[in-house]
Amino acid sequence: MAERLAASLLPSASPSPSTRRATVAAAAAASFPFPCSARAGLRLRSRQPLLSQKAAGRGRGVRVVRCMAASDAAQLNGAREDIKELLRTTYCHPILVRLGWHDSGTYDKNIEEWPQRGGADGSLRFDAELSHGANAGLINALKLIQPIKDKYPGITYADLFQLASATAIEEAGGPKIPMKYGRVDVTAAEQCPPEGRLPDAGPRDPAEHLREVFYRMGLDDKEIVALSGAHTLGRARPDRSGWGKPETKYTKDGPGEPGGQSWTVEWLKFDNSYFKDMKFLSQLPPEEQKEQDLLVLPTDAALFEDPSFKVYAEKYAEDQEAFFKDYAEAHAKLSDLGAKFDPPEGFSLDDDVSAAPADEKTEEAICFVAAAPPPVAPEPEPAAEPTPEPVAAAVATATADDNNGAAPQPEPFVAAKYSYGKRELSESMKQKIRAEYEGFGGSPDKPMQSNYFLNIMILIAGLAFLTSLVGN
């Protein structure tokens, strides 16, 4: 939309580059809710134009710069750090994982229209969906995450829920999830999916129920088993799900809010202990299973009873590396289900700009699509003769006159100039450099008027000299 609007606002005559930039900037600002700047959070990615041979033969090209308008990348990074702090202080890893899963787990692959198809669209923030039976207790997760959303208004709920879920897994010792962002939020409670799309813990036929629910999302048996491994985190509470004991020896003292029954002994550590424990407990008679302090739901037991599920469950019980690999892929797939991305391909918070190809580097630029004329090589100019000293002074005066009588403006402070190997610095490092620079008398708009350290050293030397004179 911004690209079409920008093109329509360009004058028919060939404007100057500065006029074109100003016109397109105004068009982009009118079309997007956030400033179209990488530093303001919208990641801009330019790619080499795809030209037909005919267009290339004319020496004309089209340069496309795309804006990511759904979420602000810089704010997502800030939110991720706040989520890590929240996890360290409240031990809320399990409920944040559940929050992300239940927002995306309503997806129905048989429905094409968005948002009717459900999925990761932020609809779980509405009471209409929070009140579903399977979402009991998730109001507490929303209360934990809402202050972060208020602090970073430039991100969507859909992205925030999935960011929180993936960060909780990683901070608990789990694998790095290859996430992408840019999910668009639904805007009204009427767009929430109907109740009944999430798994039930105690169905009549657990294996068949799991397949019915997860096949509807487009997931297979391996992904069902891998995702079930997330039960290594958390507890079930009878007052919320109707399952589990009020407390056990593993949960009575917390951390976090005491109580509930966990699937594993260390229920805030993400590893493959869930599969090890389920394998052991599945070999016990049902009566002895109930006497254990570890929880086994009917859908948990099905992983070692169903022949297809058992292949993967046995593998993960023996090989944590294989479990982590398959889990990371399945989690990333689940987090994308049903989502509408802006831009359509989404974007990653872990892109290494310095390592990206030249045609895919993030740029700080305005959003526009414009036909670019081929560059014209300037005609060679005759070599200038040595300028006499009186003439050099006149040239300096003329240069000042070219700036409406003002002296040449000093070069603005650019933190990237102090980067090693011309790699872009992080925002935190730029802020530190800028603070130190201003503390020494400089500013973002002008260089320091004097050498601060040299002045200090001269002052100290002068005081030392005067002291020696007085002493003599």
Phi, psi and omega in degrees: 000315180295325182292317179293319179297320179297318181295323181289336182273348180291134180297153180292324176288163181281104182281167176289157179304321181292323179294318180297317181297317181295319182295314182291325178300319178295321179295317180296320181296328180285341188257343184237145182284350182234155179302136185274073182214140179298323180289333177276356172122338180276118183280125182251126183235120178259145176233153178299136182295146174266108187250143170286161180298325180295315180294320180296325179295329178280353179076021180249147180217162176240126180253122184252128175240121185258141178258141174260107190257346185291312181223153181270117186298319180296320179290327175297319177297318177296318179297323179298319178294322178292324177296319178300318178294320177300318179295321181293332186260337184241350180055042186263024182308310185298317185287333176286325174298314180297323180300312179295318181296317184285340174284322183269339187286002178269006185293139175236111183293344181277355179247122184274326187290140173258135006262012181303334183285350181076193179106196187282086183227012177077009183291341183293350179284346181272143180301328181302326180264325177300333183279355176298144183304321182291345182259016180304130178090347182287349173300329178292323176294319180295323178294325179291323188269340184299319178301327177290321177296320179294325180288328182238076184291348182276013177237155181272157175298320182301316178291320182297317180299316182286325175298316180297318181295311181294320180295323179297319178297313183294318182289341177274003179103006181278184183285161173287126182267126180283077187274154168230160187226174185117019181290142179266139178276147163288162188244352184214155181296335179296344181268003179291148179287161178289159179287152175108005182268349182267158183295153175253139185285334185229058179284169181296317178238092188303313182296316180294323179295316179301316180294320180300316183287310186281330174295324177300331178275350182093018179259157183247185185298318180299317181290327176299313182291317180299314181294327177299335179297345177292349174292357172297339175258143166095181184219159171254140180240129183298332181281353179247304184259346184085004182241154175090173178266157178301325176196161176223177179294341180271344186237351188294337181250017181083209006292167187075205180290124182295162172105175182086176179235129184262161175278335183228166180290310178262084191276008170244014179243126181269113176204198181261018182296334177303313182290324177296315182291319180295324178297317179293313184291330181293342180274352180271152173298153182306324181296319180288328177300318182294334180280346180285156178272001177256142186276138172226108176276159176305324179287335174289313181298328182298335182294333179253004177254321179285129184302319182289316179297323187296328179303314182283322180297317177297319180298315182289331177294332181264333189229096181293325180298318177295320177298313180300317181298309182291325180294314181302318180293317181292320179296315179298319179296316179299321184289343180264350188302129175072354185287147170253121186259144172226104007287164185304328181273355182070184178208156182254147175277352185251015177298131175264101185299320184293334182266352183286153175300158185300330183273004179232015181283144177292136181239149170267096186208166175280162183269122179198162169233122182212144176287129183251123177292154180296145180294138180256125180290129181291147178291141180295136180262148179296147181297134182285140177283157178304134183269124176299156183301316179298323179291324179300321177296320179294323178297319178298320178294319180296324178297320177295322180294327178296339177260036180058038176085355182269151177292157179305136183283136178294154181290131180297156177289125178233112185297332183297337179295338181262015179279149178277131178064024178061028175267143182293135178281160173288161181298321181295320179292321177299319180297321179295315181296318181296320180296316179295320180299313180291329179294336179269007176107356178271183177205166179299342185256350183206152177283169177295139183286341180209166178279105187299312184292321180297318178299318180297316181295320178297318180298316180296317180297320179297317179296321179295320179296314180297322180297318179294323178296315180298321180294322179290000000 
